[in-house]
């Protein structure tokens, strides 16, 4: 059976990453400065089984020993000059990452201003993928020579730390110690040899109480040289939390829309992370019903990689199943052990093997009560039980809430074209509710239709942003009432 891999998009070596592979000592592509990225937001149809991140697969390459990192010096033309430090003639797997702004949609209708990593094309000198939370899942072969070029397209200073990969001091990613943090428009190159096969991750190491929580983290999977254990599927689950006041603070400082989960909040005093209170708990950047399920077949064995990229301890429990803990922090355990609940501290990684021997639909969640009830709750669904899982998780207002989120973001940015697109999308999504509303509350249906038409008319009329905001707020209030009426709030 083919191994199941998770992600929005599987980028093959030939398609994307292979295009970035160069021989050590060769010329680097031009990576001159580019203007900052605009905010992005995912549509529900692009949600990933592994979360929001793209998967970048490694190509086979010759092993190379030693690790290093270096700043790009600038030539007179403004083009970065790479001072290659890997031995000449060795094949190098090169990946370009960048940091940018986005709107993280943790659940349909629930968004926060965020930062994320995406893939960068050094030839075209532009993004390959939008930034996501988590960032691209990077795959390498054990012993492979790796070069990662980081481009900062975000306002703040950033670095990348490769957590669990014991590379050189210069490649550690610690600002003002092993390197200077990278300014907007700048680049930095990291080089290392992919270590022992296992689960690792990467994150920004500037203001570690802020930058990772804003979304700057992603998984690294080092695959064995030889064929490893045979499993029927693999899943990566990255745990994290969000304090909406942090998003509000960063959005206010940078002039961005803070997101629906923060727009009603206020900062009465300057924000201090010592007063941090997480309100949203995510798996792969998503919450509850928006976390794609782990899909299994009876009799199969599945490898689940757990990464805690957050700031709080979590306790992951699998209903109806025990699992075998086989590795931790990138190292296999000499004596694996069986559990049904595992506590994972910030920065820890575990690999667990689960035998699918109890058909049904089973929760996997954090057993710390508020964490599970505020987002860190997903399902494992056996083949043949998909209908039961879908009925349990259906949110009749999901699409409508998504387009309301898009409308509010475009309203903040005063983008008329984006507002019109959001209005068209909401109209289409609302059509599916008409039969339900006509039976449940026909008077409310008429009120909803009138408000939606008035909102659409104000958008079509032109750039009277005060009128558009007034009608957007009115429709948003009706949507909250409709959500309460239908019990559609899944978050």
Secondary structure in CASP SS format (residue, H / E / C, confidence):
PFRMAT SS
TARGET T0000
AUTHOR 0000-0000-0000
METHOD secondary structure of the structure
MODEL  1
X C 1.00
X C 1.00
X C 1.00
X C 1.00
X C 1.00
X C 1.00
X C 1.00
X C 1.00
X C 1.00
X E 1.00
X E 1.00
X C 1.00
X H 1.00
X H 1.00
X H 1.00
X H 1.00
X H 1.00
X H 1.00
X H 1.00
X H 1.00
X C 1.00
X E 1.00
X E 1.00
X C 1.00
X C 1.00
X C 1.00
X C 1.00
X C 1.00
X C 1.00
X C 1.00
X C 1.00
X C 1.00
X C 1.00
X C 1.00
X C 1.00
X C 1.00
X C 1.00
X C 1.00
X C 1.00
X C 1.00
X E 1.00
X C 1.00
X C 1.00
X H 1.00
X H 1.00
X H 1.00
X C 1.00
X E 1.00
X C 1.00
X C 1.00
X E 1.00
X C 1.00
X C 1.00
X C 1.00
X E 1.00
X E 1.00
X C 1.00
X C 1.00
X C 1.00
X C 1.00
X C 1.00
X C 1.00
X E 1.00
X C 1.00
X C 1.00
X C 1.00
X C 1.00
X E 1.00
X E 1.00
X E 1.00
X E 1.00
X C 1.00
X E 1.00
X E 1.00
X C 1.00
X C 1.00
X C 1.00
X C 1.00
X C 1.00
X E 1.00
X E 1.00
X C 1.00
X C 1.00
X C 1.00
X C 1.00
X C 1.00
X C 1.00
X C 1.00
X C 1.00
X C 1.00
X E 1.00
X E 1.00
X E 1.00
X E 1.00
X E 1.00
X E 1.00
X E 1.00
X E 1.00
X E 1.00
X E 1.00
X E 1.00
X E 1.00
X E 1.00
X E 1.00
X E 1.00
X E 1.00
X E 1.00
X C 1.00
X C 1.00
X E 1.00
X E 1.00
X E 1.00
X E 1.00
X E 1.00
X E 1.00
X E 1.00
X E 1.00
X E 1.00
X E 1.00
X E 1.00
X E 1.00
X C 1.00
X C 1.00
X C 1.00
X C 1.00
X E 1.00
X E 1.00
X C 1.00
X C 1.00
X C 1.00
X C 1.00
X E 1.00
X C 1.00
X C 1.00
X C 1.00
X C 1.00
X E 1.00
X E 1.00
X E 1.00
X E 1.00
X E 1.00
X C 1.00
X C 1.00
X E 1.00
X E 1.00
X E 1.00
X E 1.00
X E 1.00
X E 1.00
X E 1.00
X E 1.00
X E 1.00
X C 1.00
X C 1.00
X C 1.00
X C 1.00
X C 1.00
X E 1.00
X C 1.00
X C 1.00
X E 1.00
X E 1.00
X E 1.00
X C 1.00
X C 1.00
X C 1.00
X C 1.00
X C 1.00
X H 1.00
X H 1.00
X H 1.00
X C 1.00
X C 1.00
X C 1.00
X E 1.00
X C 1.00
X C 1.00
X C 1.00
X E 1.00
X C 1.00
X C 1.00
X E 1.00
X C 1.00
X C 1.00
X C 1.00
X C 1.00
X E 1.00
X E 1.00
X E 1.00
X E 1.00
X E 1.00
X E 1.00
X E 1.00
X C 1.00
X C 1.00
X C 1.00
X C 1.00
X E 1.00
X E 1.00
X E 1.00
X E 1.00
X E 1.00
X E 1.00
X C 1.00
X C 1.00
X C 1.00
X C 1.00
X C 1.00
X C 1.00
X C 1.00
X C 1.00
X C 1.00
X C 1.00
X C 1.00
X C 1.00
X C 1.00
X E 1.00
X E 1.00
X E 1.00
X E 1.00
X E 1.00
X E 1.00
X E 1.00
X C 1.00
X C 1.00
X C 1.00
X C 1.00
X C 1.00
X C 1.00
X C 1.00
X C 1.00
X C 1.00
X E 1.00
X E 1.00
X E 1.00
X E 1.00
X E 1.00
X E 1.00
X E 1.00
X E 1.00
X E 1.00
X E 1.00
X C 1.00
X H 1.00
X H 1.00
X H 1.00
X H 1.00
X H 1.00
X H 1.00
X H 1.00
X H 1.00
X H 1.00
X H 1.00
X H 1.00
X C 1.00
X C 1.00
X C 1.00
X C 1.00
X C 1.00
X C 1.00
X C 1.00
X C 1.00
X C 1.00
X C 1.00
X C 1.00
X C 1.00
X C 1.00
X C 1.00
X C 1.00
X C 1.00
X C 1.00
X C 1.00
X H 1.00
X H 1.00
X H 1.00
X C 1.00
X C 1.00
X C 1.00
X C 1.00
X E 1.00
X E 1.00
X E 1.00
X E 1.00
X C 1.00
X C 1.00
X E 1.00
X C 1.00
X H 1.00
X H 1.00
X H 1.00
X C 1.00
X C 1.00
X C 1.00
X E 1.00
X E 1.00
X E 1.00
X C 1.00
X C 1.00
X C 1.00
X C 1.00
X E 1.00
X E 1.00
X E 1.00
X E 1.00
X E 1.00
X E 1.00
X E 1.00
X E 1.00
X C 1.00
X C 1.00
X C 1.00
X C 1.00
X C 1.00
X E 1.00
X E 1.00
X E 1.00
X E 1.00
X E 1.00
X C 1.00
X C 1.00
X C 1.00
X C 1.00
X E 1.00
X E 1.00
X E 1.00
X E 1.00
X E 1.00
X E 1.00
X C 1.00
X C 1.00
X E 1.00
X E 1.00
X E 1.00
X E 1.00
X E 1.00
X E 1.00
X E 1.00
X E 1.00
X E 1.00
X C 1.00
X E 1.00
X E 1.00
X E 1.00
X E 1.00
X C 1.00
X C 1.00
X C 1.00
X C 1.00
X E 1.00
X E 1.00
X E 1.00
X E 1.00
X E 1.00
X E 1.00
X E 1.00
X C 1.00
X C 1.00
X C 1.00
X C 1.00
X C 1.00
X E 1.00
X E 1.00
X E 1.00
X E 1.00
X E 1.00
X E 1.00
X C 1.00
X C 1.00
X H 1.00
X H 1.00
X H 1.00
X H 1.00
X H 1.00
X C 1.00
X C 1.00
X C 1.00
X E 1.00
X E 1.00
X E 1.00
X E 1.00
X E 1.00
X E 1.00
X C 1.00
X C 1.00
X C 1.00
X H 1.00
X H 1.00
X H 1.00
X H 1.00
X H 1.00
X H 1.00
X H 1.00
X H 1.00
X C 1.00
X C 1.00
X C 1.00
X C 1.00
X H 1.00
X H 1.00
X H 1.00
X H 1.00
X H 1.00
X H 1.00
X H 1.00
X H 1.00
X H 1.00
X H 1.00
X H 1.00
X H 1.00
X H 1.00
X H 1.00
X H 1.00
X H 1.00
X C 1.00
X C 1.00
X H 1.00
X H 1.00
X H 1.00
X H 1.00
X H 1.00
X H 1.00
X H 1.00
X H 1.00
X H 1.00
X H 1.00
X H 1.00
X H 1.00
X H 1.00
X H 1.00
X H 1.00
X H 1.00
X C 1.00
X C 1.00
X H 1.00
X H 1.00
X H 1.00
X H 1.00
X H 1.00
X H 1.00
X H 1.00
X C 1.00
X H 1.00
X H 1.00
X H 1.00
X H 1.00
X H 1.00
X H 1.00
X H 1.00
X H 1.00
X H 1.00
X H 1.00
X H 1.00
X H 1.00
X H 1.00
X H 1.00
X H 1.00
X H 1.00
X H 1.00
X H 1.00
X H 1.00
X H 1.00
X C 1.00
X C 1.00
X C 1.00
X H 1.00
X H 1.00
X H 1.00
X H 1.00
X H 1.00
X H 1.00
X H 1.00
X H 1.00
X H 1.00
X H 1.00
X H 1.00
X H 1.00
X H 1.00
X H 1.00
X H 1.00
X H 1.00
X H 1.00
X H 1.00
X H 1.00
X H 1.00
X H 1.00
X H 1.00
X C 1.00
X C 1.00
X C 1.00
X C 1.00
X C 1.00
END
